[in-house]
């Protein structure tokens, strides 16, 4: 018991006295415990902070030894998804900021807040936020768990050794520079102990500066000096030393760097094609080998169509036509070109892209052993301009040496094809609308290279070609390493012509700024070697068309009756042409529907095949990104070039898409292609 007095503010006399009860034993015990905690608080807090510091140190050590690759893979996965435009760019910075803020807010409330329920919710939020990066890391690691594998859960010791040795031979890629990837198609028999051979050797060059892709193929029967072995066929390098010796042989022969490699077997190839949902290919003629034959059977009809799995594999492996291995290389390059052209079909589907990465990495041997290494390649592939895909392949003589058939090529032939690969021929520029003379606009040349006099050199050479060109200033702050040609939309064709002479280069269309000068501005970068390349007139075998030649018109009319399409056929013809096949069929479109289609195949005197295609489908991948357009007789044609060869001419009329397709090796001249397309008329 105790008493205390209550006073009123400002007065000396107390108002009343209050008697209090004595504290109970329980209250006295609680007070003692509280005073005890106050006395030992400092040491106890010290131990807590020591434990926190130890945990942080342990986490740092674990991250350094085991977590860096996982985190880098997670970041690469995020970058890949960002490249697909599925995650906004701010998420890369915003996500970590959100995590830090969320943890800070919840931690502060746990320290100073009073409501137990809110604290429990805060703890749950922290657990989820902290678990999210772990889940992402786990997902990324699961995604690349099979990178470098061969379709099984574990590689054999021999395969691990092959990968290690091959990785020692590659050149380290340089940031923002072209990357060369060697594709090796392996062909292994079922005979025990047979190491197999490389069925395909193709170097793919991805150039981030020009946003272009080039492909270089070498014949598998090419007679080469294999390091440490001697002269033999190119494809036997794989038998002697696996992918490492293939890479060494390719580098020694071409002098080109190899920054990465991928070896794919046949089952992996068709599995990847099926994941992509098939590839649309313009099949130039009927491919048929019966199942009873000694070599791989195939039954593939002509015409533009969706080709899946094993049929795609059989198509790219086929070598039993007019030029054997040479035309096979062309088919393989056509296949890769169409894969890149059609990347928009699956690049927006994150699930399909991730399945594709897992399939490629899970069913191949390669130098791409992590998402961190794959990510730059994926980024480059999506940046490539589909109108800038170039092809080069080596052809040579085919002698018999000691009873063995070889392909032989001179040093000059090899050097020429390497130059085509690294400096591809640009397609001719087709001017739209009224012709604009070279003197009708100015060309101002700026020096962005840092090399004295380079702009003056370029301007003087352009002037010699008839341009109104002048070097005007140094562009010290020009950021790019590739020459850029800026022009308004109405001078796009002229800008492309100048850019082609200063390749590698990039054309950039800009709006005219009020008060600025009209014309073209060229910013010369260090990529310009000081000499413009003036394209020479392409010399092709003289080919003529005879007008008013309705060849096999009755057959055309019969096939027209059997299809809902309004067929058109050429009314001009050249000697040596013979119709090989007509076919009416249905094509599966990208949205899963079926559309009427028709194709007529023509054989040339050189055993090539060109075709006239018609379809109700108006926007197939084949007509994306034409090289240019040209109007003849009121009909607007879309032109598609391979280098300086006109490969396809397409047009639309009466709700139907038509095109004339050149042979695989472009046997028809550019004028002949245009003449055939312009001569096409309704068969009714």
C-alpha positions in Angstrom: 0.0 0.0 0.0 1.1 3.6 -0.7 -0.2 7.2 -0.7 0.5 10.1 -3.0 -1.0 13.7 -3.2 -2.6 15.3 -6.3 -1.9 19.1 -6.8 -3.6 21.6 -9.0 -1.4 23.6 -11.4 -0.3 26.9 -9.8 -1.5 26.1 -6.3 0.5 25.1 -3.2 -2.2 23.1 -1.4 -2.9 19.6 -2.7 -6.4 18.7 -3.8 -6.6 15.2 -2.5 -4.6 12.2 -1.5 -4.7 8.8 -3.3 -4.1 5.4 -1.8 -2.5 2.8 -4.2 -2.5 -1.0 -3.8 0.9 -2.8 -3.4 2.2 -4.6 -6.6 1.4 -8.2 -6.9 4.2 -10.8 -7.1 3.6 -11.3 -10.8 4.0 -7.5 -11.4 7.2 -7.4 -9.4 8.5 -10.3 -11.5 7.7 -8.6 -14.8 9.4 -5.4 -13.6 12.5 -7.4 -12.7 12.6 -9.1 -16.1 12.2 -5.7 -17.8 15.1 -4.2 -15.8 17.2 -7.2 -16.5 16.6 -6.8 -20.3 17.6 -3.2 -20.0 20.9 -4.2 -18.2 21.9 -6.9 -20.8 20.5 -5.1 -23.9 23.7 -3.9 -25.2 25.6 -7.2 -25.2 22.6 -9.1 -26.7 22.3 -6.6 -29.6 26.0 -7.0 -30.3 25.6 -10.7 -30.8 22.7 -10.2 -33.1 24.7 -7.8 -35.3 27.6 -10.3 -35.2 25.4 -13.0 -36.5 24.0 -10.8 -39.3 27.5 -9.8 -40.4 28.6 -13.5 -40.4 25.5 -14.4 -42.6 26.3 -11.6 -45.0 30.0 -12.7 -45.3 28.9 -16.3 -45.8 26.5 -15.3 -48.5 29.2 -13.2 -50.3 31.6 -16.2 -50.3 28.9 -18.6 -51.6 28.0 -16.1 -54.3 31.6 -15.6 -55.3 32.3 -19.3 -55.8 28.9 -20.6 -56.9 26.4 -17.9 -57.6 28.1 -15.6 -60.2 27.3 -17.8 -63.2 23.7 -18.4 -62.0 23.1 -14.6 -61.6 24.7 -13.9 -64.9 22.4 -16.5 -66.5 19.4 -14.9 -64.9 20.4 -11.5 -66.2 20.9 -13.0 -69.6 17.5 -14.6 -69.5 16.0 -11.2 -68.6 17.9 -9.6 -71.5 16.6 -12.3 -73.9 13.0 -11.7 -72.8 13.5 -8.0 -73.0 14.8 -8.4 -76.6 11.5 -10.1 -77.4 9.7 -6.9 -76.2 8.0 -8.9 -73.4 9.5 -7.0 -70.6 9.9 -3.2 -70.7 13.4 -1.8 -70.5 12.8 -0.1 -67.2 12.2 -3.5 -65.5 15.9 -4.2 -65.5 16.5 -1.3 -63.1 13.0 -1.0 -61.7 12.7 -4.6 -60.4 15.8 -4.4 -58.1 14.6 -0.9 -56.8 11.2 -2.3 -56.0 12.8 -5.2 -54.1 15.0 -2.8 -52.0 12.2 -0.4 -51.2 9.8 -3.2 -50.2 12.4 -4.8 -47.9 13.3 -1.4 -46.4 9.6 -0.4 -45.7 8.7 -3.8 -44.2 11.9 -3.9 -42.0 11.2 -0.4 -40.7 7.6 -1.4 -39.7 8.9 -4.6 -38.0 11.2 -2.3 -35.9 8.7 0.4 -35.0 5.2 -0.8 -35.9 2.7 -1.9 -33.3 0.1 -4.1 -35.1 1.0 -7.8 -35.1 -1.2 -8.7 -38.1 0.5 -6.1 -40.2 3.9 -7.4 -39.2 3.0 -10.9 -40.2 1.8 -9.7 -43.6 5.1 -7.7 -43.9 7.1 -10.8 -43.2 5.2 -12.7 -45.9 5.9 -9.9 -48.4 9.6 -10.0 -47.6 9.7 -13.8 -48.0 8.1 -13.5 -51.4 10.3 -10.6 -52.6 13.5 -12.3 -51.5 12.4 -15.6 -53.0 11.7 -14.1 -56.4 15.3 -13.7 -57.4 16.0 -17.3 -56.2 13.2 -18.6 -58.3 14.5 -16.6 -61.3 18.0 -18.0 -60.8 16.6 -21.5 -60.5 14.6 -21.0 -63.7 17.7 -19.7 -65.6 19.8 -22.6 -64.3 17.1 -25.1 -65.3 16.9 -23.5 -68.7 20.6 -24.1 -69.4 21.1 -27.3 -67.4 21.6 -29.2 -70.6 23.7 -26.7 -72.5 26.5 -28.5 -74.4 24.7 -31.8 -73.8 23.8 -34.2 -76.6 20.3 -35.1 -75.7 21.2 -37.2 -72.6 21.4 -36.2 -69.0 25.2 -36.5 -69.0 27.9 -36.2 -71.6 30.4 -38.9 -72.1 34.0 -38.3 -71.2 34.9 -38.3 -74.9 32.3 -35.6 -75.7 33.4 -33.4 -72.8 36.9 -33.7 -74.1 35.8 -32.8 -77.6 34.0 -29.7 -76.4 37.0 -28.6 -74.3 39.4 -29.0 -77.2 37.1 -27.2 -79.7 36.7 -24.3 -77.3 40.4 -23.8 -77.2 40.5 -23.2 -81.0 37.9 -20.4 -81.2 38.7 -16.7 -81.2 37.3 -14.5 -78.5 34.5 -12.3 -79.9 34.9 -8.5 -79.8 32.0 -6.4 -78.5 30.1 -4.6 -81.3 32.1 -6.5 -84.0 31.0 -9.2 -86.4 30.6 -12.6 -84.8 31.4 -15.7 -86.9 29.6 -19.0 -85.8 30.6 -22.3 -87.5 27.7 -24.6 -88.0 28.8 -28.3 -88.2 26.2 -30.9 -89.3 27.5 -34.3 -88.1 26.7 -37.5 -89.8 27.4 -40.6 -87.7 26.6 -44.1 -88.7 25.4 -46.9 -86.5 28.7 -48.8 -86.9 30.4 -49.1 -83.5 33.5 -47.1 -83.3 32.8 -45.0 -86.4 33.5 -41.3 -85.5 31.4 -40.1 -88.3 31.9 -37.1 -90.6 30.8 -33.5 -90.9 28.0 -33.5 -93.4 27.9 -29.6 -93.4 30.4 -26.8 -92.7 28.8 -23.4 -92.9 30.2 -20.1 -91.4 27.5 -17.6 -90.4 28.6 -14.0 -89.9 26.3 -11.7 -87.8 27.3 -8.1 -88.2 25.9 -5.7 -85.5 27.1 -2.6 -87.4 25.5 -3.3 -90.7 22.7 -5.4 -89.2 23.4 -8.0 -91.9 24.1 -11.7 -92.0 26.4 -13.6 -94.4 26.7 -17.3 -94.9 29.8 -19.2 -96.3 29.5 -22.8 -97.3 32.4 -25.2 -98.3 31.9 -28.5 -100.1 32.2 -31.5 -97.9 34.4 -33.2 -100.6 36.8 -30.2 -100.9 40.4 -31.4 -101.0 42.2 -29.5 -98.2 45.3 -29.7 -96.1 44.0 -30.9 -92.7 46.4 -29.8 -89.9 48.4 -32.7 -88.6 46.9 -35.1 -91.1 47.6 -34.0 -94.7 45.4 -33.7 -97.7 42.0 -35.3 -97.6 38.3 -34.4 -98.0 37.0 -31.5 -95.8 34.4 -33.7 -94.1 37.1 -36.2 -92.8 38.5 -33.5 -90.5 35.7 -34.4 -88.1 36.7 -38.1 -88.3 40.3 -37.4 -87.4 39.8 -34.8 -84.7 36.2 -33.9 -84.0 34.9 -30.3 -84.1 38.3 -28.9 -82.9 40.0 -30.1 -86.1 37.1 -28.9 -88.3 37.5 -25.4 -86.8 41.3 -25.5 -87.3 40.9 -26.6 -90.9 38.3 -24.0 -91.7 40.3 -21.2 -90.2 43.5 -22.3 -92.0 41.8 -22.6 -95.3 39.9 -19.3 -95.2 41.9 -17.1 -92.9 38.7 -16.2 -91.1 38.2 -16.1 -87.3 35.7 -18.4 -85.7 34.1 -17.0 -82.6 31.8 -19.9 -81.8 30.7 -23.3 -83.0 27.6 -25.5 -82.9 27.4 -29.1 -83.9 24.0 -30.5 -84.5 23.0 -34.1 -85.4 20.1 -35.1 -87.6 17.6 -35.8 -84.9 18.4 -32.5 -83.2 17.9 -30.6 -86.5 14.4 -31.9 -87.2 13.4 -31.5 -83.5 14.3 -27.8 -83.6 12.3 -27.4 -86.9 9.3 -29.0 -85.3 9.5 -26.6 -82.3 9.4 -23.7 -84.7 6.3 -25.2 -86.2 8.0 -25.9 -89.5 9.6 -23.5 -92.0 7.9 -22.1 -95.1 10.1 -23.0 -98.1 9.8 -22.4 -101.9 10.4 -26.0 -103.1 11.7 -25.5 -106.7 10.8 -29.0 -108.1 9.6 -32.4 -107.0 12.1 -34.3 -104.8 11.6 -38.0 -104.9 13.8 -40.9 -103.8 12.0 -44.2 -103.2 12.4 -46.0 -99.8 14.0 -48.9 -101.7 17.0 -46.7 -102.7 20.5 -47.0 -101.3 20.4 -43.4 -100.0 17.9 -41.4 -98.0 14.4 -41.4 -99.3 12.3 -38.3 -99.9 8.9 -37.4 -101.4 8.4 -33.6 -101.4 6.1 -31.9 -103.9 7.0 -28.5 -105.5 5.6 -25.1 -104.5 5.7 -22.7 -101.5 4.7 -24.7 -98.4 5.3 -25.4 -94.7 7.9 -28.0 -94.4 8.4 -29.8 -91.1 10.8 -32.1 -89.3 12.3 -34.9 -91.2 11.1 -33.6 -94.6 13.1 -30.4 -93.9 16.2 -32.5 -93.0 15.8 -34.6 -96.1 15.5 -31.5 -98.2 18.7 -29.8 -96.9 20.6 -33.1 -97.2 19.5 -33.9 -100.8 22.4 -34.0 -103.2 21.2 -36.1 -106.2 20.4 -33.4 -108.7 22.1 -31.3 -111.3 25.1 -30.1 -109.3 25.2 -32.5 -106.4 26.9 -31.0 -103.3 26.9 -27.5 -104.8 23.1 -27.2 -105.1 22.8 -28.8 -101.6 24.9 -26.0 -100.2 22.4 -23.5 -101.9 19.5 -25.3 -100.3 21.1 -25.2 -96.9 21.7 -21.5 -97.2 18.1 -20.9 -98.5 16.8 -22.8 -95.5 18.8 -20.7 -93.0 17.8 -17.5 -94.8 14.1 -18.4 -94.5 14.5 -19.3 -90.8 15.9 -15.8 -90.2 13.3 -14.2 -92.4 10.5 -16.0 -90.5 11.9 -15.2 -87.0 8.9 -12.9 -86.4 6.7 -16.0 -86.3 8.2 -17.2 -83.0 10.3 -14.3 -81.6 7.2 -12.8 -79.9 6.4 -16.2 -78.3 8.5 -16.4 -75.1 7.6 -20.0 -74.5 8.6 -21.0 -78.0 11.9 -19.1 -77.8 12.8 -20.7 -74.5 11.9 -24.2 -75.9 14.0 -23.4 -78.9 17.0 -22.5 -76.7 16.6 -25.6 -74.6 16.3 -27.8 -77.8 19.3 -26.2 -79.4 21.5 -26.4 -76.3 20.2 -29.8 -75.3 20.7 -31.5 -78.6 23.9 -30.0 -79.7 27.5 -29.8 -78.8 28.7 -26.2 -78.9 30.8 -23.4 -77.4 27.5 -21.8 -76.1 27.8 -23.2 -72.6 25.6 -20.7 -70.8 22.8 -18.2 -71.3 25.4 -15.5 -70.8 27.1 -16.7 -73.9 23.9 -17.3 -75.9 22.4 -13.9 -75.1 24.6 -11.8 -77.5 23.9 -14.3 -80.3 20.2 -14.1 -79.7 20.3 -10.3 -79.6 22.3 -10.2 -82.9 19.9 -12.6 -84.6 16.9 -10.5 -83.8 18.6 -7.2 -84.9 19.5 -8.5 -88.4 17.6 -6.8 -91.2 15.9 -9.5 -93.2 16.7 -7.7 -96.5 20.4 -8.0 -95.7 21.0 -11.7 -95.8 23.9 -12.7 -98.1 25.1 -16.0 -99.4 28.5 -17.2 -100.6 29.5 -20.8 -101.5 32.6 -22.3 -103.0 32.5 -24.2 -106.2 35.4 -25.8 -108.0 36.4 -28.6 -110.3 35.5 -32.2 -109.6 38.4 -34.4 -110.6 39.1 -38.1 -109.8 42.4 -38.5 -107.9 43.6 -42.0 -107.2 40.1 -43.3 -108.0 38.5 -40.9 -105.5 36.1 -38.0 -106.4 37.2 -34.6 -105.0 36.3 -31.0 -105.3 39.3 -28.8 -105.9 39.7 -25.0 -105.8 42.5 -22.6 -106.3 43.8 -20.1 -103.8 42.3 -17.4 -105.9 38.8 -19.0 -105.9 39.0 -19.4 -102.1 40.1 -15.8 -101.6 37.3 -14.6 -103.9 34.5 -16.5 -102.0 35.9 -15.2 -98.7 35.7 -11.7 -100.1 32.1 -12.3 -101.1 31.4 -13.4 -97.6 33.0 -10.5 -95.8 32.1 -7.8 -98.4 28.8 -9.0 -100.0 27.6 -7.6 -103.3 24.8 -5.2 -102.7 21.6 -5.5 -104.8 21.1 -2.8 -107.5 19.0 0.1 -106.3 15.6 0.5 -108.0 14.5 4.2 -108.1 10.9 4.9 -107.4 8.9 7.6 -109.1 10.5 10.3 -111.3 14.2 9.8 -112.0 16.4 12.2 -109.9 19.7 13.0 -111.5 22.9 13.0 -109.4 23.4 16.7 -109.9 19.9 17.5 -108.6 20.8 17.2 -104.9 23.9 17.8 -102.8 26.0 15.2 -101.0 27.7 16.6 -97.9 30.5 14.4 -96.5 31.5 14.6 -92.8 34.6 13.0 -91.4 33.5 10.9 -88.3 36.5 8.5 -88.5 39.2 10.6 -86.9 41.4 9.8 -89.9 42.6 13.1 -91.5 41.4 13.6 -95.1 39.1 10.6 -95.3 36.0 12.7 -96.0 37.8 14.6 -98.7 38.9 11.3 -100.3 35.3 10.0 -100.3 33.9 13.3 -101.6 36.3 13.4 -104.5 35.5 9.9 -105.5 31.8 10.5 -105.4 32.3 13.6 -107.5 34.1 11.5 -110.0 31.0 9.4 -110.3 28.9 12.4 -111.1 27.6 13.4 -107.7 27.5 17.0 -106.4 29.6 16.0 -103.4 31.8 18.0 -101.1 33.6 17.5 -97.8 32.2 20.0 -95.3 33.4 19.3 -91.7 34.8 16.9 -89.2 32.3 15.1 -87.0 34.4 14.6 -83.9 31.5 13.4 -81.8 30.1 10.9 -84.4 29.5 7.8 -82.2 29.3 4.9 -84.7 32.1 2.8 -86.3 30.2 2.2 -89.5 29.6 4.8 -92.3 26.0 6.2 -92.2 24.1 7.8 -95.0 21.3 10.2 -93.9 18.6 11.1 -96.4 15.0 12.2 -96.7 12.4 9.6 -97.9 12.4 10.9 -101.4 16.1 10.3 -101.8 16.1 6.8 -100.2 17.1 5.0 -103.4 19.9 7.4 -104.1 21.2 7.0 -100.5 21.2 3.3 -100.9 23.3 3.6 -104.0 25.9 5.7 -102.2 25.8 3.4 -99.2 26.4 0.4 -101.5 29.6 2.0 -102.8 30.9 2.6 -99.2 30.0 -0.7 -97.7 29.9 -1.6 -94.8 27.4 1.2 -94.3 23.9 2.0 -93.0 21.1 4.1 -94.6 19.1 6.2 -92.1 15.9 7.9 -93.4 15.2 11.2 -91.5 12.6 13.9 -91.8 13.7 17.2 -93.2 14.3 19.7 -90.4 13.0 23.2 -91.2 15.9 25.5 -92.1 18.3 22.6 -92.9 19.8 21.9 -96.3 18.2 19.4 -98.7 20.2 16.4 -100.0 22.2 13.6 -98.5 24.6 13.7 -95.6 27.4 11.0 -95.4 29.2 10.5 -92.1 32.4 8.6 -93.0 33.5 6.2 -90.2 36.6 4.1 -89.8 34.8 1.2 -91.6 35.5 3.0 -94.9 38.9 1.9 -96.3 39.4 4.9 -98.5 38.1 3.5 -101.8 34.5 3.4 -103.0 33.4 0.3 -104.8 31.6 1.0 -108.1 29.5 -2.0 -109.0 30.3 -3.3 -112.5 27.6 -4.2 -114.9 26.6 -7.8 -114.3 27.5 -9.9 -117.3 25.0 -12.7 -117.8 24.6 -15.2 -120.5 22.5 -13.6 -123.3 18.9 -14.8 -122.8 16.0 -13.7 -125.0 12.3 -14.0 -124.7 10.0 -14.6 -127.7 6.7 -12.7 -127.3 3.2 -14.0 -127.9 4.2 -17.6 -127.0 1.3 -19.2 -125.1 3.2 -22.4 -124.4 1.0 -25.3 -123.1 -1.9 -22.9 -122.8 -4.5 -25.7 -122.8 -2.9 -27.3 -119.8 -2.9 -24.0 -118.0 -6.6 -23.6 -118.7 -7.3 -27.1 -117.4 -5.5 -26.4 -114.1 -7.3 -23.1 -113.9 -10.7 -24.9 -113.9 -9.5 -27.1 -111.0 -8.7 -24.2 -108.6 -10.6 -21.2 -107.2 -7.6 -19.1 -108.0 -7.4 -16.9 -111.2 -4.2 -18.3 -112.7 -1.8 -16.2 -114.7 0.8 -17.6 -117.1 3.7 -16.2 -119.1 3.0 -15.3 -122.7 6.7 -14.9 -123.5 9.1 -17.9 -123.7 12.7 -18.7 -124.2 14.2 -21.6 -126.0 15.4 -24.4 -123.7 12.4 -24.0 -121.3 10.2 -27.0 -120.8 7.2 -27.3 -118.4 8.0 -30.0 -115.8 4.9 -30.1 -113.5 1.7 -28.3 -112.6 0.2 -28.6 -109.1 -2.9 -27.2 -107.4 -2.8 -27.6 -103.7 -3.7 -26.0 -100.3 -1.2 -24.2 -98.1 -1.3 -23.9 -94.4 -1.0 -20.3 -93.3 0.6 -18.9 -90.2 -2.8 -18.6 -88.5 -3.5 -22.2 -89.0 -6.0 -21.8 -91.9 -5.7 -23.3 -95.3 -5.5 -21.3 -98.5 -5.7 -22.2 -102.2 -2.3 -22.3 -104.0 -1.0 -23.4 -107.4 2.5 -23.7 -108.9 3.9 -24.5 -112.4 7.5 -25.7 -112.6 9.7 -25.1 -115.6 13.0 -26.8 -116.4 15.9 -25.0 -118.1 18.5 -26.5 -120.5 21.0 -26.4 -117.6 18.7 -28.7 -115.5 17.6 -25.9 -113.2 14.0 -25.3 -112.2 12.1 -22.0 -112.0 8.4 -21.6 -111.2 5.3 -19.5 -111.4 3.5 -19.4 -108.1 -0.1 -18.2 -107.3 -1.9 -18.2 -103.9 -4.9 -16.6 -102.2 -2.6 -15.9 -99.1 -1.7 -12.3 -99.5 1.1 -11.8 -96.9 3.3 -14.9 -96.6 6.8 -14.6 -95.1 8.3 -14.9 -98.6 7.3 -11.3 -99.6 8.6 -9.6 -96.5 11.1 -6.8 -97.0 11.5 -6.6 -100.8 14.7 -5.1 -102.2 12.7 -2.6 -104.2 9.7 -2.1 -106.4 9.2 -1.3 -110.0 6.1 -0.5 -112.1 5.8 -1.9 -115.6 2.7 -1.5 -117.7 0.7 -0.2 -114.7 1.6 -3.3 -112.7 3.6 -2.8 -109.5 6.3 -5.5 -109.0 8.1 -6.4 -105.7 11.7 -7.3 -106.5 13.8 -9.6 -104.3 17.5 -9.8 -105.0 20.3 -12.2 -103.9 23.3 -10.1 -104.2 23.1 -8.6 -107.8 20.8 -11.4 -109.1 17.1 -10.9 -109.3 15.8 -14.0 -107.5 12.0 -13.4 -107.3 9.5 -11.0 -108.8 6.1 -10.8 -107.1 2.8 -8.9 -107.7 -0.8 -8.8 -106.5 -3.9 -8.7 -108.7 -7.6 -9.8 -108.4 -7.2 -10.9 -104.8 -4.3 -13.2 -105.7 -0.5 -13.1 -105.0 1.7 -14.2 -107.9 5.4 -14.5 -108.3 8.1 -15.8 -110.7 10.9 -17.6 -108.8 14.4 -18.0 -110.3 16.4 -21.3 -110.1 18.4 -22.1 -107.0 21.5 -20.8 -108.7 19.8 -17.9 -110.5 20.2 -19.1 -114.0 17.7 -16.6 -115.4 19.0 -13.1 -116.1 17.5 -10.1 -114.3 15.9 -8.9 -117.6 14.5 -12.3 -118.3 12.9 -12.5 -114.9 11.2 -9.1 -115.3 10.2 -10.0 -118.8 8.5 -13.2 -117.7 6.7 -11.5 -114.9 5.5 -8.6 -117.1 4.2 -11.1 -119.7 2.0 -13.0 -117.3 -1.7 -12.8 -118.3 -4.9 -14.5 -117.1 -5.3 -17.9 -118.8 -9.0 -17.3 -119.4 
